[in-house]
Amino acid sequence: MTGISCKMHRHEKEIILAACDEELLGQTFREGPLHITVSEAFYGGDILEDEQFTDRLRTVTIINLVGNRVVDLAIAAEIIDPETVFVIDGVKHAQAVTL
């Protein structure tokens, strides 16, 4: 099993976590009008195990996730509402703003 690629971005007061299933880096997914590119520049970063990823999710203000594994972990941690998940070409994508 591969890891989870996570990159932290800071924008003013916000801390953004961009994370994806590692094997998705560099790929683009399209379905109808929806598409997402999992760019190395935005999503490429530390390679984490599941528990490290879940811990990091709890430290940020904005979350952007691509991949079935990362989205399912965030749902299990009750950070992402499953009703807000998009599926693009079989790949889950979710975003959240934490309070």
N, C-alpha and C positions, 0 to 999 in steps of 0.2 A: 504494500500500500504506500502511496506517496503522501507527502505532507501537505500542509496548508500554507500557502504563501500569503504573508500579511505585510502590509506597508502602512505606516502611520503618516498622516499628513496634518499639518497645522495650518489653520487659516483663522487669523484673528483669535477669538476666544474658543474656536471649535477645534476639537481633535477628531479627525476622520480616520476610521479604520477601513482600508480597502483590503479585502481578502478573497481568495479563490482557491479552489482545488488546484494543487500545484500543476497537474498535468494539463490544465486549461490555459496556462499562460501562452500568449501569442495567438490564440485562436479567436475567430469571429463566429458568432452564431446569429442566424437569421430565421425569422418565421413571420410571414406576412409583412406588416409594416414595422415589426419590432426587430431590432438588431442590437448586439452588444459586442464590443471588442475588448478582450481581456488583455490589455496592454501591459507589457513588462514595466513601463514607466509608472503606471498607476497602481498595479496590483503586485508587482514583483518586489519582494523584500525578504524578511526573515521567514525561514521555513519552520513551522511549529507543529507540535503534536496536538491532538484534540484538546487535552486539558489546558495546555498553554493558551491555545486559541480562545477557548471559552473564558478563561480568566481575563484575557486581554479585551474581550468584548465588553466587559463590565467597567472598563476604564475610559471609554470614549464617549463623545457626544453624537457622532454621526457614523452610521455603519453602511457599507456598500459591499454586498456579497455576491459572488458568482460561483455556482457549483452546487451539485446536489448534496455533497458531504457537508460543506460549510453551512449551507442554509439549514439542513436537517439538525446540525449541532446547535445552531442558534435558536431553532424552534424548540428543541429539547430543553435548552437553558431558559426558555420562556422570555427570550429577548426579541424574537421575531414572531409576529402573529402569522400563522399559516395562511390566513385569508388575504394577506398582502403580497404573497409570493407570485411572481410571474414565472412562466416556463417558456423559454425561447429555444426552439429546436431541441427539446428534451432536457435542457439545462436550466436549473432554478436560478432565479435572480431576486434578491431582496434588498431593500433599503430601509433604514430606520433612523429616527432621531430620538435619542434618549433624553430623559428628563433628569 
